[in-house]
């Protein structure tokens, strides 16, 4: 899991962008806003529909636990997360293509995808009256572009070169 995490996400404390891959954009939000899964259902379903994902891989930070391959539907994902044996404060979620990924940290969830895929996800999110940018600003309404920590969160919305 550490390899996928390091391949896709920049977690350097001084980083201005959460993604290592150029052209990615997405959102960031508070994990405590969304039940035990830590991801809103409408976002999960929009991601897997736009990406045409058949399965997703969920890897926790437990070195003794292999990544789980789960059917790419809300009920399977939710059931997996609600199984106490599978629960973890931190995980990375992606499909086999690695064109998108979710990084769950106890303090922040970051979702990122290739720009064209993020555009398709935004179209699906519009059906719920939201967008990737709005998901972020709803949880962080006081974002200040002059703040280093806020630049990282704003970089989730706009994307940036690694």
N, C-alpha and C positions, 0 to 999 in steps of 0.2 A: 504494500500500500504506500509506503514511503516513496517508492520510485514514481508512482503515478502522481502522487501529491506534489512532489518536487518537480516533476515534468510539466505539470499544468499550472501550478499556483506559486506565486512569489510571496513568501511569508517573512521576508526580511523586515525587521522592525522599522527600517527607514524607507521601505518600498513606497513608491507613489502609485503603484498599480498592482492589483492582486493577481494578474495573469502573466504567465511566461510566454504565451503564444500571441504573436502579433495579430491584430484584427479581432480578438475576442472582446466581447462586451456582455453585460448581464445585469446583475443586481446584487445588493447586499441587504441583509435584514437581521433583526434580532431573533435568535432562535427561540426565545421564550414567548414569542408572539404566536407560535403555531404548535400547539399540543405536543404529544410525545414524538411525533415524526420529525418535528422541527422544520418542516417544509409545508407550505400551504398546498392543499389538494389541487386547486386550480392551476398553480404553477407546475407541480409535478405532472399533471395530466397534459398541460400545454407543451411541456418539454418533450415528453415521450411521444406525443402525437406529431409534433413538428419534426422530430428526428426520426420518426418511424422505428423507434426502438422496440425490439421484441423482448429483450431481457435487459436488466440493469445489474451492475456489479456494485455491491456495497461492501467496502472494506473498512473495518474499524482499526483502531490503533493498538489492539491487543495482538502482540506478536504470535501468540499461540492459536489464534483464530484465523483460518483461511478466509479469503473474500467469499461472500455469498453471491450467488447468481439467482436473481429473482425475476419472475415474470414482470414485464413493464406495465403493470396496472396498479391502481391505487390500493385495492384490497390486498394484493400480495405484498406490496411495500409496507403498508400499514400493519398487516399481520406480522411481518418479519420484525418490524420495529417494536411491536408490542410484546413480542416473545422475550421474556426477561433474560433468557440465555443470550440473545442477540443484541441487547441494548448496550449502547455506548454513548458517552458524552461527545465523542468526536468520531467522524467518519468522512469518507469520500465516496461519492456516488457518481457513476458514469455508465455509459454503455460501451459496447466493444469498439465503436468507432473513435471514442475519445474526442468527438466534436463538441461535446458539452460535458460539464462536470459540476457537482455541488460539493463544496467543502464546508463541513460543519465543524465549528469550533465552539467551545462553551460560550463565547462572547459574541460571535458573529457567524452568520452563514453567508457564503459567497457563492453565487451561481455565475458561470460563464459559459459562453458558446461562441462558435465562429459567427461572424457578423451576419451572414445570410441566414443562418439558423436562428439567431437572436431576432432578426426581423420577422421571421415566420412565427416565432413564439409571441412576439408583440402583437401580431395580428390575432392570434388566438386569445391572448390576454384581453384584448380590446372587447371581446364578447363578455368579459367579466367587469368591464368598465375600468380597466387598469392597464399598466404597462410595466416593463422591467424598471424603468426609471421611477415610476410612481410607487412601486413596491418599496424601493429604497427610501424615497423621500417621506413616505408615510411613517416609517419607523425612525427616520432620522431627519425631522423637519428643520432642524437648526444647523444644517451642514454649512461649514464655512470654508470656502476654497483656500483660505490662507493657512488653515490648520493642516499640519502634516498628516495626522490621523484621518482627517476628513478628506484629504486628497486621495487617500487609499480607497475610501468608500466611494467617492465621486468617480474614481478611475474604474470602479466596477460598472458604473452606468455607461460611461463614455468609451471605455477601453483605452488602451495606450500601448505604445511600443515597449517591449521588455527592456 
